Amino acid sequence: MQSNKAERLKNARVPNKPLLDEELQRRLPPGQTLTDSFPILHEGMVPEYDLSQWNLRIFGEVEEERTFTFEQLQDMPITRTVSDIHCVTRWSKFDTPWEGVRFSDLVQQMKIKSEARYVMIHADPDYETNVALEELMKDDVLLAWNYDGKPLTAKHGWPLRLIVPQFYFWKSAKWIRGIEFMKEDRRGFWENHGFHNIADPFKEERFSSDEYEMPEDEWKYCEAD
């Protein structure tokens, strides 16, 4: 079962780092392999949407719940970022270009209660992941609908995915449908199945226990663009 993936990945060999110049080496977290491709990894089936029925729900520790249509999100100030991304399965991709609305700009549309400290991102199909609110307020955290100047493909999260480049990429949930503001932290899907609650790639926060490891070639068997 997919929920046992953390157990299945125990005690695997750690890869050797590629030889890179000093600047690139500094940007590459420990145990990662640099790739020009864009591997496709996710749980469950790729959802299909009718944008006339799609919306994003904002709820939890807010003064008033709101829903936004895709068109309303696109009417907000648009931000373009270029970020390095790092997957827990040991691939990294540099200089990825995204376009969407900053999470912080979306928050400006809301009245968030002062006690809100954490956020749960709800996504299809039945997925969720947790991130501290202060991390989501950073300038390069986006609700993205474009990648490399084009609309996201369905397999990469169309119509909307979160981009949180400072953490392993499972925190950058695809197909997001809800944002829940919370007083206290709560673990999401992978966090409840052995993955680290914070997920800083430069600290190799892959798992909640040191007994686990990630195979070097896990990602190489996945579909990629």
ZAFITOR-886883 format. One record per residue (C-alpha): x, y, z; residue in one letter. Coordinates in steps of 0.25 Angstrom, whole numbers, padded with zeros to 4 digits, always signed. Example, Ala and Ser with C-alpha at 12.3 -4.5 7.8 and 13.67 -1.06 7.14 Angstrom:
REM ZAFITOR-886883
+0049-0018+0031a;+0055-0004+0029s;
This chain:
REM ZAFITOR-886883
+0000+0000+0000m;+0005+0014-0003q;+0003+0018+0012s;+0014+0008+0015n;+0024+0015+0006k;+0032+0021+0017a;+0034+0006+0023e;+0037+0001+0009r;+0048+0011+0007l;+0056+0007+0019k;+0071+0005+0019n;+0074+0008+0004a;+0087+0013-0001r;+0090+0028-0001v;+0095+0034-0015p;+0108+0040-0017n;+0107+0055-0021k;+0110+0059-0035p;+0122+0068-0038l;+0117+0082-0039l;+0123+0096-0038d;+0124+0103-0025e;+0111+0111-0027e;+0103+0100-0032l;+0108+0091-0021q;+0103+0101-0011r;+0089+0101-0016r;+0088+0086-0016l;+0084+0080-0003p;+0091+0067+0003p;+0087+0054-0004g;+0080+0061-0016q;+0083+0058-0031t;+0081+0070-0041l;+0072+0067-0053t;+0067+0075-0065d;+0055+0067-0066s;+0042+0069-0057f;+0038+0056-0051p;+0023+0053-0048i;+0020+0047-0035l;+0007+0048-0027h;-0003+0039-0020e;-0016+0034-0026g;-0022+0037-0040m;-0020+0051-0047v;-0034+0058-0045p;-0042+0065-0056e;-0048+0078-0054y;-0059+0087-0060d;-0054+0101-0057l;-0068+0106-0056s;-0070+0097-0044q;-0056+0099-0038w;-0053+0107-0026n;-0043+0109-0014l;-0049+0109+0000r;-0042+0117+0011i;-0047+0114+0025f;-0043+0111+0039g;-0037+0122+0048e;-0043+0133+0039v;-0053+0144+0042e;-0061+0139+0030e;-0060+0127+0021e;-0059+0130+0006r;-0058+0123-0007t;-0050+0128-0019f;-0053+0124-0033t;-0041+0122-0043f;-0044+0135-0050e;-0044+0142-0037q;-0030+0137-0033l;-0025+0141-0047q;-0031+0155-0045d;-0021+0157-0033m;-0007+0163-0035p;+0001+0152-0043i;+0015+0149-0038t;+0026+0141-0046r;+0036+0134-0038t;+0048+0125-0042v;+0051+0115-0031s;+0060+0103-0028d;+0051+0091-0025i;+0055+0078-0017h;+0047+0065-0016c;+0049+0056-0005v;+0051+0044-0015t;+0065+0051-0017r;+0064+0059-0030w;+0065+0074-0030s;+0062+0084-0042k;+0068+0098-0042f;+0062+0110-0048d;+0048+0106-0049t;+0039+0117-0054p;+0025+0119-0048w;+0013+0129-0049e;+0002+0131-0040g;-0003+0139-0028v;+0006+0140-0016r;+0000+0133-0003f;+0003+0146+0004s;-0006+0154-0006d;-0017+0144-0004l;-0016+0146+0011v;-0018+0161+0009q;-0032+0157+0003q;-0036+0151+0016m;-0037+0154+0031k;-0028+0144+0038i;-0030+0142+0053k;-0018+0146+0061s;-0017+0132+0067e;-0015+0125+0053a;-0001+0120+0053r;-0002+0108+0044y;-0008+0104+0031v;-0014+0091+0025m;-0014+0090+0010i;-0025+0081+0005h;-0024+0075-0009a;-0030+0065-0018d;-0031+0053-0017p;-0032+0053-0002d;-0018+0059+0001y;-0014+0069+0011e;-0001+0075+0016t;+0003+0084+0027n;+0012+0097+0027v;+0015+0108+0037a;+0008+0121+0033l;+0020+0129+0034e;+0027+0120+0024e;+0015+0122+0014l;+0017+0137+0015m;+0030+0137+0008k;+0031+0145-0005d;+0034+0132-0014d;+0022+0124-0008v;+0012+0123-0019l;-0002+0118-0023l;+0002+0115-0037a;-0005+0112-0050w;+0006+0114-0060n;+0019+0107-0061y;+0030+0111-0071d;+0020+0121-0078g;+0009+0111-0080k;-0003+0106-0072p;+0001+0094-0063l;-0002+0081-0068t;-0012+0072-0061a;-0001+0063-0056k;+0007+0075-0050h;-0005+0080-0043g;-0015+0088-0052w;-0022+0097-0049p;-0015+0101-0036l;-0003+0096-0028r;+0004+0101-0017l;+0019+0104-0018i;+0027+0105-0005v;+0042+0104-0010p;+0048+0104+0003q;+0043+0090+0007f;+0043+0076+0000y;+0033+0077-0011f;+0022+0068-0005w;+0019+0081+0003k;+0016+0087-0011s;+0002+0080-0012a;-0004+0079-0026k;-0019+0081-0029w;-0021+0089-0016i;-0036+0092-0013r;-0035+0097+0002g;-0027+0105+0011i;-0030+0103+0026e;-0024+0113+0036f;-0021+0106+0049m;-0017+0110+0063k;-0009+0097+0065e;-0001+0089+0056d;-0007+0076+0050r;+0000+0066+0042r;-0004+0063+0027g;-0004+0051+0019f;+0011+0048+0017w;+0014+0054+0031e;+0005+0043+0037n;+0012+0032+0029h;+0026+0034+0034g;+0031+0047+0026f;+0037+0059+0034h;+0027+0069+0039n;+0036+0081+0034i;+0043+0076+0022a;+0055+0085+0020d;+0064+0079+0009p;+0077+0085+0014f;+0075+0078+0027k;+0071+0065+0020e;+0058+0065+0028e;+0052+0054+0020r;+0046+0045+0030f;+0041+0046+0045s;+0051+0035+0049s;+0066+0033+0046d;+0063+0018+0043e;+0057+0022+0029y;+0065+0025+0016e;+0061+0028+0002m;+0067+0020-0010p;+0075+0028-0019e;+0068+0023-0032d;+0053+0024-0027e;+0050+0036-0036w;+0057+0030-0048k;+0045+0020-0050y;+0035+0031-0050c;+0029+0038-0062e;+0035+0051-0066a;+0034+0063-0075d;
